[in-house]
């Protein structure tokens, strides 16, 4: 990618996970297909976190199973720990793992139930998981 290139990343996952009313798996799948058909090549589509913490993303594996992904489409999956990384990799549809991070202890505790020290230790373990 050249210096002047811009990469557009569509991020329905961020909007979906904040909704209180459940979105049916089929509707998420249809929406992702529509984005792909419209030409989006980079989609932050799913997250692999505790269903208790983010119920809206409990069906991430099912959503990805129902999409025939072209080779030139990057699917980004958000993970906050090793278990999430393993789930994302197991789908074979996620091509990029996103690791949210913050230098704010308060944010990490509220958002990911982690301390700053634990976050970086876990990040090191996740790197080993993805390379192994």
N, C-alpha and C positions, 0 to 999 in steps of 0.2 A: 504494500500500500504506500502510495506516495505521500510526501510531506503535506500536500494540500488536499489530501483526500479526507472526506468526512464519512463516518460510518453511522448510519441511522439504526438505532436499536429500538424496536417496538417492545413495549413492556406491559402486556395485559396482566401479567402475574401481580404486579404491584397494585393495580386497581382491584383485581379480583379478591386478593387476600384481605382487603380492608372492608369488604361487604359483609353485612351480618346475615343476609338471606342467602342460602345456598344456591349456587349456580349448577345446574345439571351438567354432568360430564359431557353429554352430547352437545350442549350449547357451547361449552369451552372448545371442544374439538372443532365444531363448525366455524367458530370465530378464528381459530388458528389456521384452518384451511383457507379461509377468506384472506387472511393476511399473507399467506404464502402465494395464493393465486394473484394477489395484488402486487406481488413482487418484492415483499420484504425478505431479506436474506439473513437478518439477525433478529431473533425473537427471544426475549426474556420471558419464557412461557410458564415455568413451573418452579416450585420450591419443594425441597425434601426436608421438611421440618416436622416436629411433633404435631400430629393431628389435633391434639389437645390445645396446643398453642395457636395453630392456624388451621381450623377445620376446613376452610375453603380449599386448601391445597392437599387434602387427604387423598384425592383421586389423581394425583400427578402421574403415576405410572399408567393408570387406565386411560388418561387423556392421550398420552404419548403412544400407547398401543394402537389407538384408533386413527393415527395419522400416518400416511405414507409420505415420508419426508424425502424431498429431492436432495441429492448429494451436496448441492450448493447452499443449503439452508443451515444456518447455525442455530441450534437450540441451546439456550442458556438456562441452567438450573441452579437455583440458589440453595446453598447448604451452609449449615452453621457448625457442623461437627462431622466426625468420621462416619457415623452411621448414615447421615444424609448423603455424604460423598459416595458411600458404597451403594446406596439405593439409586442415586443418579447414574452412576457408572453402569449398574446392572440393566438399566433400560436400553442401553446401546443407542439411544436416540439423542441423549444430551452430549453435545460436543464441547461445551464450555461450562465449567463450574464457577459460580459466582460466590465469593466469600465476603459477606458484609462485615465491615469492621469499623470500629470507632475508637478514638483515644479517650472517650468519656466512659469512666467506670459506671456511672449512673445509667447511661444509655445501654451499655452492654448488659448490665444486670436486668434492666427492664425489657430489653428487646430479645436477648439471647440467653438470659440466665447464666451469664459468665462474667468472670473478672477479666481485667486486662491481661494479667499473667496467664490465666488459663486459656484465653483466646489465642495468644501467640504459641503456647505449647500445643494446643489442639491444631492450630494451623500447620505446625511442623509435622504432626502425625498425619494430617490430611494430605500433605504433599507427598509423604511416603506412600500413602494408600493409592494415590492417583498415578504414581510412577511405578508401582509394583505390579 
